[in-house]
Amino acid sequence: MAVDTAAYSEQTDIQRDITEMVRQFADEQIIPNAEHYDHEDSFPEPIVEQMKELGLFGVTIPEEYGGMGLDLTTYAMIVEELSRGWISISGVVNTHFIGSYLLMKFGTEEQKQHFLPKMATGEIRAAFSLSEPEVGSDVQGIKATAKKGDDGKWELNGQKMWVTNGLGSGVVFVLMKTDTKADPPYNGMTWSTTEKEPWAEVNEGDFAGLDVPPKIKKMGYKGVESTELVYDGYRCPHERVLGGEEAGVGKGFVQMMDALEVGRVNVAARGVGIGERALELALRYSQERKTFGKPIAEHQAIQFKLADMATRLEAARLLTRKAARMKDAGERSDLEAGMAKLLASETGKFCVEESFRIHGGYGYSKEYEIERLYRDAPLLLIGEGTSEIQRMVIGKKLLQRHKI
């Protein structure tokens, strides 16, 4: 029961074909199996294998590296459909996509040749690591360090937190401080592409010094692992500094801010997707459930909820696609990406809660899908910057653009 008005969605033929394919995949493979993997909190390996076959890990990777070479707007449409099925599935490709973006935008040709073909097929998946146990929104406060040794390698030490795909990934894009005395602090931050053994809790050999503690237990967003990463003497070759030492050392913060624009579009698309699924469930249940001799959909109170859900959802979808299209056009979209992330994540949570209310007591039962959505949606209010941080970003950018 899709509610998007396709005739007015401004999709190209390619975009329409891809989103229809992904929607069918979500209807047939993701939605029927999500409850099982959510309940077991187990990695949905069969679904991920099918995603590899569909080429979903290489959507934005250029064709010369084995990908599809599609734009951010198309990718956002795909993420919306995957999230409509289950946001944990979109999480499997989320940090992978950001890692590939960093490589495509800032990586050396050797780094691209080494990683992108394997990433395009899903042979290896990427993780993206900023946060630490005591550091979230204030990225400049990170404590993990990278220090260059006499042998030319960088020694990485520190603890990272909330790393999606932290265990199953084959490469982690990690932000470290390479100059602890830099003033301002953001001038002393650098990205490293740290390779590891997928699914290994303790890495050995060339990857020794990187351990993955047991995955973090969460209220929702299950199936895809969120972990800590402990770097303790990990030796990172100099050629694995993102963009090379000359171009990459000290440029980590600027590169991060660029990547966050696409990351926030990504999260916005996830908010639209989960919100759309919540609306679909509400529309179906409200026409099936009867009270006082008629379907509850005929009660004005319910119709008002449905109206608010659909209206906010359509606005969030349009703003998300605008931010994506601006980025594709080579324009800065920090303001628009922040707006999209703020509106879409709050809208996703709003739609889920309203659908939960429409379901009444059954919404609290695990027999109904809305219960899972109710646990999953709050993640979007936090990931890629909280709603409060988005408002700070939006306010500052507005003042910068309209300075008197």
Secondary structure as GFF3:
##gff-version 3
##sequence-region A 1 404
A	DSSP	three_ten_helix	6	8	.	.	.	ID=ss1
A	DSSP	alpha_helix	13	25	.	.	.	ID=ss2
A	DSSP	pi_helix	26	30	.	.	.	ID=ss3
A	DSSP	alpha_helix	31	40	.	.	.	ID=ss4
A	DSSP	alpha_helix	45	54	.	.	.	ID=ss5
A	DSSP	three_ten_helix	56	58	.	.	.	ID=ss6
A	DSSP	three_ten_helix	63	65	.	.	.	ID=ss7
A	DSSP	alpha_helix	72	85	.	.	.	ID=ss8
A	DSSP	alpha_helix	87	106	.	.	.	ID=ss9
A	DSSP	alpha_helix	109	121	.	.	.	ID=ss10
A	DSSP	beta_strand	126	129	.	.	.	ID=ss11
A	DSSP	three_ten_helix	139	141	.	.	.	ID=ss12
A	DSSP	beta_strand	145	148	.	.	.	ID=ss13
A	DSSP	beta_strand	154	164	.	.	.	ID=ss14
A	DSSP	beta_strand	171	177	.	.	.	ID=ss15
A	DSSP	three_ten_helix	185	188	.	.	.	ID=ss16
A	DSSP	beta_strand	189	195	.	.	.	ID=ss17
A	DSSP	three_ten_helix	205	207	.	.	.	ID=ss18
A	DSSP	beta_strand	210	211	.	.	.	ID=ss19
A	DSSP	beta_strand	226	236	.	.	.	ID=ss20
A	DSSP	three_ten_helix	238	240	.	.	.	ID=ss21
A	DSSP	alpha_helix	245	248	.	.	.	ID=ss22
A	DSSP	alpha_helix	252	288	.	.	.	ID=ss23
A	DSSP	beta_strand	290	291	.	.	.	ID=ss24
A	DSSP	beta_strand	294	295	.	.	.	ID=ss25
A	DSSP	three_ten_helix	296	298	.	.	.	ID=ss26
A	DSSP	alpha_helix	300	328	.	.	.	ID=ss27
A	DSSP	alpha_helix	334	359	.	.	.	ID=ss28
A	DSSP	three_ten_helix	360	364	.	.	.	ID=ss29
A	DSSP	alpha_helix	370	376	.	.	.	ID=ss30
A	DSSP	three_ten_helix	377	381	.	.	.	ID=ss31
A	DSSP	alpha_helix	387	401	.	.	.	ID=ss32
###
